[in-house]
Amino acid sequence: MTEEEEEEVSNWCYENFINFRAMKSAENVRMQLARIMDRYNLKCCSTNFNSRDYYPNIRKAMLTGYFMQVAHLERTGHYLSVKDNQVVHLHPSNCLDHKPEWVIYNEYVLTSRNFIRTVTDIRGEWLVDIAPHYYDLINFPNSEAKRVLEKLYKKREKDREESKSKSKSKSKS
């Protein structure tokens, strides 16, 4: 990028309230990942921006990296970190306009209260699909999250059985 182009991009970032250094860092990470994928002959694929799966796919990708940092909203209105059952609260700086049932978080902040910061709304089904090795319920602490996950595992198994029976009936016809 020429100096002139870089200044133009910097001005665009400023006008759109985007940190230029953070954007440049994100671009560098993207290029690094692309090189790694090329080196290992991995196909680079993207979801069309207009697809309804575009944003869920981004959140699923984030969950793939943060599957150990999940909190569940309890009936009492507070969150529990899933594996260690710590009561946590959404940090006041979060941008969510609702309290999702499941969230991943980037940071655990210990002050007078336990806060989780930089949170993203996820779906419980994704935990079962993306990290079943981690969400093995045998050694899971007893909690509302465990009961919800048990239901999700049962639903997943039922869906698989229905899918198998449909494919068997199609192959017979």
C-alpha positions as CSV (number, residue, x, y, z in Angstrom):
1,M,0.0,0.0,0.0
2,T,1.4,3.4,-1.0
3,E,1.7,6.2,1.6
4,E,-1.1,8.0,-0.1
5,E,-3.4,4.9,0.0
6,E,-2.5,4.3,3.7
7,E,-3.4,7.9,4.5
8,E,-6.7,7.6,2.7
9,V,-7.6,4.4,4.6
10,S,-6.5,6.0,7.8
11,N,-8.9,8.9,7.1
12,W,-11.7,6.5,6.3
13,C,-11.2,4.7,9.6
14,Y,-11.2,8.0,11.5
15,E,-14.4,9.1,9.8
16,N,-16.1,5.8,10.6
17,F,-14.8,5.6,14.2
18,I,-12.6,2.6,13.5
19,N,-9.1,2.3,15.1
20,F,-6.7,2.3,12.2
21,R,-4.0,0.3,14.0
22,A,-6.6,-2.3,15.1
23,M,-7.8,-2.5,11.4
24,K,-4.2,-2.9,10.2
25,S,-3.6,-5.6,12.8
26,A,-6.7,-7.5,11.7
27,E,-5.6,-7.2,8.1
28,N,-2.2,-8.6,9.0
29,V,-3.7,-11.5,10.9
30,R,-6.0,-12.3,7.9
31,M,-3.0,-12.3,5.6
32,Q,-1.1,-14.5,7.9
33,L,-4.0,-17.0,8.2
34,A,-4.3,-17.0,4.4
35,R,-0.6,-17.8,4.0
36,I,-0.9,-20.7,6.5
37,M,-3.9,-22.1,4.6
38,D,-2.0,-21.9,1.4
39,R,1.0,-23.6,2.9
40,Y,-1.2,-26.5,4.0
41,N,-3.3,-26.5,0.8
42,L,-6.5,-25.7,2.7
43,K,-9.4,-24.3,0.8
44,C,-10.4,-20.8,1.9
45,C,-14.1,-20.3,1.8
46,S,-16.4,-17.6,2.9
47,T,-20.1,-17.2,3.4
48,N,-21.8,-14.7,1.1
49,F,-22.3,-11.5,3.0
50,N,-26.0,-11.6,2.1
51,S,-26.5,-15.1,3.5
52,R,-28.5,-15.5,6.7
53,D,-25.6,-17.7,7.9
54,Y,-23.0,-15.0,7.6
55,Y,-23.1,-13.7,11.2
56,P,-23.8,-17.0,12.8
57,N,-20.8,-18.5,11.0
58,I,-18.6,-15.7,12.5
59,R,-19.9,-16.4,16.0
60,K,-19.4,-20.2,15.5
61,A,-15.8,-19.5,14.4
62,M,-15.3,-17.4,17.6
63,L,-16.8,-20.2,19.7
64,T,-14.3,-22.7,18.1
65,G,-11.5,-20.6,19.8
66,Y,-13.4,-19.7,23.0
67,F,-15.3,-22.9,23.8
68,M,-13.8,-23.0,27.3
69,Q,-15.0,-19.5,28.1
70,V,-18.8,-19.9,28.2
71,A,-21.4,-18.7,30.6
72,H,-25.0,-19.7,30.9
73,L,-27.9,-17.4,32.0
74,E,-29.6,-19.0,35.0
75,R,-33.3,-18.6,35.9
76,T,-32.2,-16.3,38.7
77,G,-31.1,-13.8,36.1
78,H,-27.3,-14.1,36.7
79,Y,-24.7,-16.0,34.6
80,L,-22.7,-19.0,35.7
81,S,-19.4,-19.8,34.1
82,V,-20.1,-23.2,32.6
83,K,-17.3,-25.5,33.8
84,D,-16.5,-24.0,37.2
85,N,-19.9,-22.7,38.2
86,Q,-18.7,-19.2,39.2
87,V,-21.3,-16.4,39.3
88,V,-20.4,-13.8,36.7
89,H,-22.0,-10.6,35.5
90,L,-21.9,-9.0,32.1
91,H,-19.4,-6.1,32.3
92,P,-21.2,-2.7,32.1
93,S,-19.3,-1.9,28.9
94,N,-20.9,-4.8,26.9
95,C,-23.0,-3.8,23.9
96,L,-25.7,-6.5,24.1
97,D,-29.3,-5.2,24.2
98,H,-30.5,-8.4,25.8
99,K,-29.3,-11.2,28.1
100,P,-28.7,-14.2,25.8
101,E,-29.0,-17.7,27.3
102,W,-25.4,-18.5,26.3
103,V,-22.4,-16.3,25.8
104,I,-18.7,-16.7,25.1
105,Y,-16.4,-14.1,26.7
106,N,-12.9,-12.9,26.1
107,E,-12.0,-11.7,29.5
108,Y,-12.8,-12.5,33.1
109,V,-12.4,-9.4,35.2
110,L,-12.2,-9.7,39.0
111,T,-13.2,-6.6,40.9
112,S,-15.8,-6.3,43.7
113,R,-17.8,-8.6,41.4
114,N,-16.9,-11.2,38.8
115,F,-17.4,-9.7,35.4
116,I,-17.0,-11.1,31.9
117,R,-16.1,-8.7,29.2
118,T,-16.2,-8.7,25.4
119,V,-19.1,-11.2,25.3
120,T,-20.8,-12.7,22.2
121,D,-24.2,-14.3,22.0
122,I,-24.0,-18.0,21.0
123,R,-26.4,-20.9,20.8
124,G,-26.3,-24.0,23.0
125,E,-26.5,-26.3,20.1
126,W,-23.2,-25.0,18.8
127,L,-21.5,-26.2,22.0
128,V,-22.6,-29.7,21.4
129,D,-21.5,-29.6,17.7
130,I,-18.3,-27.7,18.0
131,A,-16.8,-28.9,21.3
132,P,-18.4,-32.2,22.3
133,H,-15.0,-33.4,23.7
134,Y,-15.1,-30.5,26.2
135,Y,-18.8,-30.6,27.0
136,D,-18.7,-34.3,27.9
137,L,-21.4,-34.3,30.7
138,I,-20.0,-37.2,32.7
139,N,-17.6,-34.9,34.7
140,F,-19.8,-31.8,34.4
141,P,-20.8,-29.9,37.5
142,N,-24.5,-30.1,38.4
143,S,-26.2,-27.0,37.1
144,E,-28.9,-25.6,35.0
145,A,-26.5,-25.5,32.1
146,K,-25.8,-29.2,32.4
147,R,-29.6,-29.9,32.2
148,V,-29.9,-27.8,29.1
149,L,-26.9,-29.4,27.5
150,E,-28.4,-32.9,28.3
151,K,-31.6,-31.9,26.4
152,L,-29.5,-30.6,23.5
153,Y,-27.5,-33.8,23.3
154,K,-30.8,-35.8,23.3
155,K,-32.2,-33.6,20.6
156,R,-29.0,-34.0,18.5
157,E,-29.2,-37.8,18.8
158,K,-32.9,-37.8,17.9
159,D,-32.2,-35.6,14.8
160,R,-29.4,-38.0,13.8
161,E,-31.7,-41.0,14.1
162,E,-34.4,-39.3,12.1
163,S,-31.9,-38.4,9.4
164,K,-30.7,-42.0,9.2
165,S,-34.2,-43.4,8.9
166,K,-35.1,-40.8,6.2
167,S,-32.0,-41.7,4.2
168,K,-32.7,-45.5,4.6
169,S,-36.3,-45.0,3.3
170,K,-35.1,-42.9,0.3
171,S,-32.6,-45.6,-0.6
172,K,-35.3,-48.3,-0.6
173,S,-37.5,-46.4,-3.0
